[in-house]
Amino acid sequence: MSEIWGHMPDGSAVHRITLTGGGLTAHLLTYGAVLQDLRLAGHDAPLVLGFPEFAPYLTHSPYFGATAGRFANRIRDGHLEIDGQSYQLDRNFIGKHTLHGGADSMGKCLWEIAEEAADSATLQITLPDGHMGFPGTLTARVTFTLLEGGVLDIHMEAETDQTTLCSLAHHSYFTLDDAETISDHRLQIAAEAYLPVDAELIPTGEQADVGATRFDFRKAAPVAQAHPVDHNFCLSAQRQALRAVAVLKSAASGVTMRCLTTEPGLQVYDGENINIAQPGLDGRVMGAYAGLAMEPQVWPDAHHHEDFPQAVLRPAERYHQQTQFVFSKGQR
């Protein structure tokens, strides 16, 4: 079921879609393919950060629930070279680098509803050649489905008419209880290495062992162990079949979230810089560490590092990602 929920600055209608199934209720927006709200039966508090009305998404949202792309995360200097051709991308991060596809990325644009059912919806967008400096007309589709067992299943697909980059990411900030921070949530990640970054959050190129560092979540540990964290955890050298990669749990609520994905990387951001006066869902205060972003994706700035998993998409190929967030309370 969809309804008009707000309007873009040019007057275009923004629709909100309600999905129910598998013990979950989700609300999606055609703006940015945003997951605006997510609830688990038997747990009163929202599972994600978001706003109760549309207007703050245009002015205050740090990609709450958005579909980030056409390249999620950062590209150093906003510069690409593909097949001998140079491209200058929109530099929307500290005026130097590209973040999540540029200032007018797909996470901030209107999508169309391609399909809609009680427990599933597909949103679609076409970005023109040259959009934010990227080559190629890119058509992307994201399907959200609520499956039995508390599963939020997200399928992402894309195709292009010219060689380009494509790495999409779901960018919800998760919170599994009603505390003001996620610092006491316990996190486990199946990663032996992470990517160190410089002062501007650009990967240095090193793949560092998590052992004896604050990024060692091979065994469950409080998120606070890593504060502050905005780093890629290296899950694999390439895209794989869907497999479990991380677990987040709140002892206070008994809610557990398992993350499964096909992707080679998991960007983890603890929300250190969240500082929003606007109240969130259910009046939630959204300050530092209010939610944890766990974003399956290709490794950041991959194009500048030959030994990283790559995000080049050619016309004969189809981009495909599957990610699942599985929620339960008390059983596991």
Summary of the structure (lengths in Angstrom):
residues: 332
radius of gyration: 18.5
end to end distance: 31.8
largest distance: 55.5
contacts: 1193
relative contact order: 0.18
helix: 7%
strand: 45%
